[in-house]
Amino acid sequence: MSARGRILVERILAGITGVMGVVTIFWRTWIETLFGWDPDHANGSVEWLIIAGLFAACAAFSLLSRVEVRRLAAAQAQA
């Protein structure tokens, strides 16, 4: 996959995980609604872990994208 393709995939994944994090903040019962599974018996602890994980993934994908953009810019400057 080309560098531009990786950047696009990383940005899309960052967007999806960021949106899902925000959705989870406002709709915490989506796991129970969608899957019919209540892992924390309605105390909300799993939802907060999911929110933290989604925002961590969003930050990681964003940083990876930034690194790829800088790498691509440096390679183009040297060419």
C-alpha positions as CSV (number, residue, x, y, z in Angstrom):
1,M,0.0,0.0,0.0
2,S,1.3,3.4,-0.8
3,A,2.0,6.1,1.8
4,R,-1.1,8.1,0.6
5,G,-3.2,5.0,1.0
6,R,-2.0,4.4,4.5
7,I,-2.6,8.1,5.4
8,L,-6.2,7.8,4.1
9,V,-6.9,4.5,6.0
10,E,-5.4,6.0,9.2
11,R,-7.5,9.1,8.9
12,I,-10.7,7.1,8.2
13,L,-10.0,4.9,11.2
14,A,-9.3,7.9,13.4
15,G,-12.6,9.4,12.3
16,I,-14.6,6.3,12.9
17,T,-13.1,5.7,16.4
18,G,-13.6,9.3,17.3
19,V,-17.2,9.3,16.2
20,M,-17.9,6.0,18.0
21,G,-16.3,7.5,21.2
22,V,-18.7,10.5,21.0
23,V,-21.6,8.2,20.3
24,T,-20.7,6.1,23.3
25,I,-20.6,9.2,25.5
26,F,-24.2,10.1,24.6
27,W,-25.7,6.6,24.0
28,R,-24.0,4.4,26.6
29,T,-26.4,1.5,26.2
30,W,-25.6,0.8,22.6
31,I,-23.9,-2.5,23.5
32,E,-27.0,-3.7,25.3
33,T,-29.3,-2.4,22.5
34,L,-27.2,-3.8,19.6
35,F,-26.0,-7.1,21.0
36,G,-28.4,-7.8,23.9
37,W,-25.4,-8.3,26.2
38,D,-24.9,-6.4,29.5
39,P,-21.3,-7.0,30.5
40,D,-21.3,-4.7,33.6
41,H,-24.9,-5.2,34.7
42,A,-25.9,-1.6,34.1
43,N,-23.2,0.1,36.2
44,G,-21.5,1.8,33.2
45,S,-17.9,0.8,33.9
46,V,-17.5,-1.1,30.6
47,E,-18.9,1.9,28.7
48,W,-16.2,4.2,30.2
49,L,-13.5,1.6,29.3
50,I,-14.9,1.6,25.7
51,I,-14.9,5.4,25.6
52,A,-11.3,5.5,26.8
53,G,-10.2,2.8,24.3
54,L,-11.9,4.5,21.4
55,F,-10.4,7.8,22.1
56,A,-7.0,6.2,22.6
57,A,-7.3,4.5,19.2
58,C,-8.4,7.8,17.6
59,A,-5.3,9.5,19.0
60,A,-3.1,6.7,17.9
61,F,-4.5,6.7,14.3
62,S,-4.2,10.4,14.2
63,L,-0.6,10.3,15.3
64,L,0.2,7.6,12.8
65,S,-1.3,9.6,10.1
66,R,0.7,12.7,11.1
67,V,3.9,10.6,11.1
68,E,3.1,9.3,7.6
69,V,2.4,12.8,6.3
70,R,5.7,14.1,7.6
71,R,7.6,11.1,6.2
72,L,6.0,11.7,2.8
73,A,6.7,15.4,2.9
74,A,10.4,14.7,3.8
75,A,10.7,12.1,1.0
76,Q,9.2,14.5,-1.5
77,A,11.5,17.4,-0.4
78,Q,14.6,15.2,-0.9
79,A,13.5,14.1,-4.4
